[in-house]
Amino acid sequence: MMQSAVSESVHGGPDAQGVPLHDFSTNANACGSCDRALEALRRADAARYPDPHYTRLRALLGAFHRVDADRIVIAASASEFMQRISAFAARKGFLHARVPLHGYGDYARAAQVWGLRLEDGAAPALHWACEPSSPLGTRDASVDEWLRSTTSTDLRVLDCAYVPLCLHAASASRLPESAWQLWTPNKALALTGVRAAYAIAPEHAESADLELLRSMAASWPVGAHGVAMLESWVQPDVQLWLARSLATLKSWKQAQIGVCTALGWQVIDGSLANYFTARLPDDCDAADALRTLRSHGIKLRDCASFGLAQHVRLGVLSPPSQAALKEVWIQGVAT
């Protein structure tokens, strides 16, 4: 039976006030959008349906990840797959879900919609992890657990949204083969308005389960533009562009941490990705501060929905945006 009380979904990005001039609230690649991917979108044939089975696309993605194409499940978006895999877990008889202590709210929201109880330690469970984690950007401890223990009664799903945006190659972990992997390249390509994603089933997944998951999606879950973006994602020149952008983001990140520290914010150490979390000063009303910033065209991600009151998550932006944040905070908030 579905539960009636479900929390509202909270996201960064554009809102009722429109597109923020300086949007720190999302984790999209601030070096984008990728020109090659944009060109692919311009060439997309929106006059025709895509192949309903996404045969060529799944073959390209499978070759890119060095897995059989049958293990690729196309999704309308990461959030859509979160709903679908939760429904799948409920249909398979799962009663529980485990989510990160601080993590994306749609994991828990989807579980609640499909009647899965959020009970840490309960087994078997639909078990979510994110690498690197959000909002902290740190390594998710569940990844190490899954690498050590490759067999489990849990249905493990690893959100790989930020794997391509990890700025510390030495810290990049081997991804556990016992888990589903959920990939959303639109963040790395700075094309978050294009809704398309895919999941990679673990090798032990049964073909009947894969077929069921595909049948639970609407027909043509990804349109022509989503197909074009995902096909461009696997191209060598796009991957080269991404690698070069990471070097720029790493430099910008260090500068942005310096700005936040200078403002008296407590930056949480350990982020591996193109974002980090900071605690606002205790004498500051976080909600009022965020409203003031937003009125000046600057948006930060309130971390209250992640379970971190008084904290904000900041995607790394360019130096001009960092300067704008500093100026508005000093003149409009701190005064």
Secondary structure in CASP SS format (residue, H / E / C, confidence):
PFRMAT SS
TARGET T0000
AUTHOR 0000-0000-0000
METHOD secondary structure of the structure
MODEL  1
M C 1.00
M C 1.00
Q C 1.00
S C 1.00
A C 1.00
V C 1.00
S C 1.00
E C 1.00
S C 1.00
V C 1.00
H C 1.00
G C 1.00
G C 1.00
P C 1.00
D E 1.00
A C 1.00
Q C 1.00
G E 1.00
V C 1.00
P C 1.00
L C 1.00
H E 1.00
D E 1.00
F C 1.00
S C 1.00
T C 1.00
N C 1.00
A C 1.00
N C 1.00
A C 1.00
C C 1.00
G C 1.00
S C 1.00
C C 1.00
D H 1.00
R H 1.00
A H 1.00
L H 1.00
E H 1.00
A H 1.00
L H 1.00
R H 1.00
R H 1.00
A C 1.00
D C 1.00
A C 1.00
A C 1.00
R C 1.00
Y C 1.00
P C 1.00
D C 1.00
P C 1.00
H C 1.00
Y C 1.00
T H 1.00
R H 1.00
L H 1.00
R H 1.00
A H 1.00
L H 1.00
L H 1.00
G H 1.00
A H 1.00
F H 1.00
H H 1.00
R C 1.00
V C 1.00
D C 1.00
A H 1.00
D H 1.00
R H 1.00
I E 1.00
V E 1.00
I E 1.00
A E 1.00
A C 1.00
S C 1.00
A H 1.00
S H 1.00
E H 1.00
F H 1.00
M H 1.00
Q H 1.00
R H 1.00
I H 1.00
S H 1.00
A H 1.00
F H 1.00
A H 1.00
A H 1.00
R H 1.00
K C 1.00
G C 1.00
F C 1.00
L C 1.00
H E 1.00
A E 1.00
R E 1.00
V C 1.00
P C 1.00
L C 1.00
H C 1.00
G C 1.00
Y C 1.00
G H 1.00
D H 1.00
Y H 1.00
A H 1.00
R H 1.00
A H 1.00
A H 1.00
Q H 1.00
V H 1.00
W C 1.00
G C 1.00
L C 1.00
R E 1.00
L E 1.00
E C 1.00
D C 1.00
G C 1.00
A C 1.00
A C 1.00
P C 1.00
A E 1.00
L E 1.00
H E 1.00
W E 1.00
A E 1.00
C E 1.00
E C 1.00
P C 1.00
S C 1.00
S C 1.00
P C 1.00
L C 1.00
G C 1.00
T C 1.00
R C 1.00
D C 1.00
A H 1.00
S H 1.00
V H 1.00
D H 1.00
E H 1.00
W H 1.00
L H 1.00
R H 1.00
S C 1.00
T C 1.00
T C 1.00
S C 1.00
T C 1.00
D C 1.00
L E 1.00
R E 1.00
V E 1.00
L E 1.00
D E 1.00
C C 1.00
A C 1.00
Y C 1.00
V H 1.00
P H 1.00
L H 1.00
C C 1.00
L C 1.00
H C 1.00
A H 1.00
A H 1.00
S H 1.00
A C 1.00
S C 1.00
R C 1.00
L C 1.00
P C 1.00
E C 1.00
S C 1.00
A C 1.00
W E 1.00
Q E 1.00
L E 1.00
W E 1.00
T C 1.00
P C 1.00
N C 1.00
K C 1.00
A C 1.00
L C 1.00
A C 1.00
L C 1.00
T C 1.00
G C 1.00
V C 1.00
R C 1.00
A C 1.00
A E 1.00
Y E 1.00
A E 1.00
I E 1.00
A C 1.00
P C 1.00
E C 1.00
H C 1.00
A C 1.00
E C 1.00
S H 1.00
A H 1.00
D H 1.00
L H 1.00
E H 1.00
L H 1.00
L H 1.00
R H 1.00
S H 1.00
M C 1.00
A C 1.00
A C 1.00
S C 1.00
W C 1.00
P C 1.00
V C 1.00
G C 1.00
A H 1.00
H H 1.00
G H 1.00
V H 1.00
A H 1.00
M H 1.00
L H 1.00
E H 1.00
S H 1.00
W H 1.00
V C 1.00
Q C 1.00
P H 1.00
D H 1.00
V H 1.00
Q H 1.00
L H 1.00
W H 1.00
L H 1.00
A H 1.00
R H 1.00
S H 1.00
L H 1.00
A H 1.00
T H 1.00
L H 1.00
K H 1.00
S H 1.00
W H 1.00
K H 1.00
Q H 1.00
A H 1.00
Q H 1.00
I H 1.00
G H 1.00
V H 1.00
C H 1.00
T H 1.00
A H 1.00
L C 1.00
G C 1.00
W C 1.00
Q E 1.00
V E 1.00
I C 1.00
D C 1.00
G C 1.00
S C 1.00
L C 1.00
A C 1.00
N C 1.00
Y E 1.00
F E 1.00
T E 1.00
A E 1.00
R E 1.00
L C 1.00
P C 1.00
D C 1.00
D C 1.00
C C 1.00
D C 1.00
A H 1.00
A H 1.00
D H 1.00
A H 1.00
L H 1.00
R H 1.00
T H 1.00
L H 1.00
R H 1.00
S H 1.00
H C 1.00
G C 1.00
I E 1.00
K E 1.00
L C 1.00
R E 1.00
D E 1.00
C H 1.00
A H 1.00
S H 1.00
F H 1.00
G C 1.00
L C 1.00
A C 1.00
Q C 1.00
H E 1.00
V E 1.00
R E 1.00
L E 1.00
G E 1.00
V C 1.00
L C 1.00
S C 1.00
P H 1.00
P H 1.00
S H 1.00
Q H 1.00
A H 1.00
A H 1.00
L H 1.00
K H 1.00
E H 1.00
V H 1.00
W H 1.00
I H 1.00
Q H 1.00
G H 1.00
V H 1.00
A C 1.00
T C 1.00
END
